[in-house]
């Protein structure tokens, strides 16, 4: 009985550690400064402006700026949802923007 309980506890520990590692987030104590980007003229009516946007850097320990550009929706009827910073007890975390179906 003790051997079965030990196996179950090990399995639970492994599953817990895998699930927590899979949901790892990058938190920063000081948000990066948004560079000043001059908005150019809209290249076509179907383009939307993607303003402040951040992506994880290659090292996975911070962010780099990727906003300030015109983008076309991947398909008709979609709109850009702006990303935003979310604060909690660990620090600030960037919630990525993305394309979503437009609500009519």
C-alpha positions as CSV (number, residue, x, y, z in Angstrom):
1,X,0.0,0.0,0.0
2,X,2.8,2.4,0.9
3,X,4.5,1.6,-2.4
4,X,1.4,2.5,-4.4
5,X,1.0,5.8,-2.4
6,X,4.6,6.7,-3.0
7,X,4.1,6.1,-6.8
8,X,1.0,8.2,-6.8
9,X,2.7,11.1,-5.0
10,X,5.7,11.0,-7.4
11,X,3.3,11.0,-10.3
12,X,1.4,14.0,-8.9
13,X,4.7,15.8,-8.2
14,X,5.9,15.2,-11.8
15,X,2.6,16.4,-13.3
16,X,2.5,19.5,-11.1
17,X,6.1,20.4,-12.0
18,X,5.5,19.9,-15.8
19,X,2.3,21.9,-15.7
20,X,3.9,24.8,-13.8
21,X,6.9,24.9,-16.1
22,X,4.7,24.9,-19.2
23,X,2.9,28.0,-18.0
24,X,6.1,30.0,-17.1
25,X,5.8,33.7,-17.7
26,X,8.4,36.5,-17.9
27,X,7.9,39.1,-15.3
28,X,9.8,42.4,-15.2
29,X,10.1,44.7,-12.2
30,X,10.4,47.8,-14.4
31,X,8.5,48.0,-17.7
32,X,10.6,48.8,-20.7
33,X,10.3,52.3,-22.2
34,X,8.2,52.5,-25.3
35,X,10.1,54.2,-28.1
36,X,8.6,57.1,-29.9
37,X,7.4,55.9,-33.3
38,X,6.1,58.3,-35.9
39,X,3.0,56.9,-37.6
40,X,3.4,56.9,-41.3
41,X,0.6,57.4,-43.7
42,X,-1.7,54.3,-44.0
43,X,-0.6,52.3,-46.9
44,X,-4.1,50.9,-47.8
45,X,-7.6,51.0,-46.2
46,X,-7.3,47.4,-45.0
47,X,-4.2,48.1,-42.8
48,X,-4.5,48.8,-39.1
49,X,-1.9,50.4,-36.8
50,X,-0.3,48.1,-34.3
51,X,0.9,50.4,-31.6
52,X,2.7,49.3,-28.4
53,X,3.6,45.6,-28.8
54,X,6.3,43.5,-27.1
55,X,7.7,40.1,-27.8
56,X,9.9,37.9,-25.7
57,X,13.6,38.2,-26.5
58,X,15.6,35.2,-27.7
59,X,17.1,34.6,-24.3
60,X,13.6,34.4,-22.8
61,X,14.4,36.7,-20.0
62,X,12.8,40.0,-21.2
63,X,11.1,41.7,-24.1
64,X,11.9,43.7,-27.2
65,X,9.7,46.2,-28.9
66,X,7.9,45.1,-32.0
67,X,5.1,47.7,-32.4
68,X,4.7,50.8,-34.4
69,X,3.8,49.4,-37.8
70,X,0.9,48.9,-40.2
71,X,-0.5,45.3,-40.5
72,X,-3.1,43.6,-42.6
73,X,-5.6,41.2,-40.9
74,X,-4.9,37.5,-41.6
75,X,-8.4,37.2,-42.9
76,X,-11.4,39.4,-43.6
77,X,-13.6,40.3,-40.6
78,X,-10.8,40.3,-38.1
79,X,-9.6,43.2,-35.9
80,X,-6.4,43.8,-33.9
81,X,-6.8,43.5,-30.1
82,X,-4.1,45.7,-28.5
83,X,-1.7,44.0,-26.0
84,X,-1.3,45.4,-22.5
85,X,0.7,45.0,-19.3
86,X,-0.8,43.1,-16.4
87,X,0.6,43.6,-12.9
88,X,0.6,41.1,-10.1
89,X,2.7,40.4,-7.0
90,X,5.6,39.0,-9.2
91,X,5.9,42.2,-11.3
92,X,4.5,43.1,-14.8
93,X,3.8,40.7,-17.6
94,X,3.0,41.6,-21.2
95,X,-0.2,40.1,-22.5
96,X,0.2,39.8,-26.2
97,X,-2.2,41.4,-28.6
98,X,-3.6,39.5,-31.5
99,X,-6.2,39.2,-34.2
100,X,-9.8,38.2,-33.4
101,X,-13.1,38.0,-35.1
102,X,-14.8,41.4,-35.2
103,X,-18.1,41.5,-33.3
104,X,-20.8,43.0,-35.5
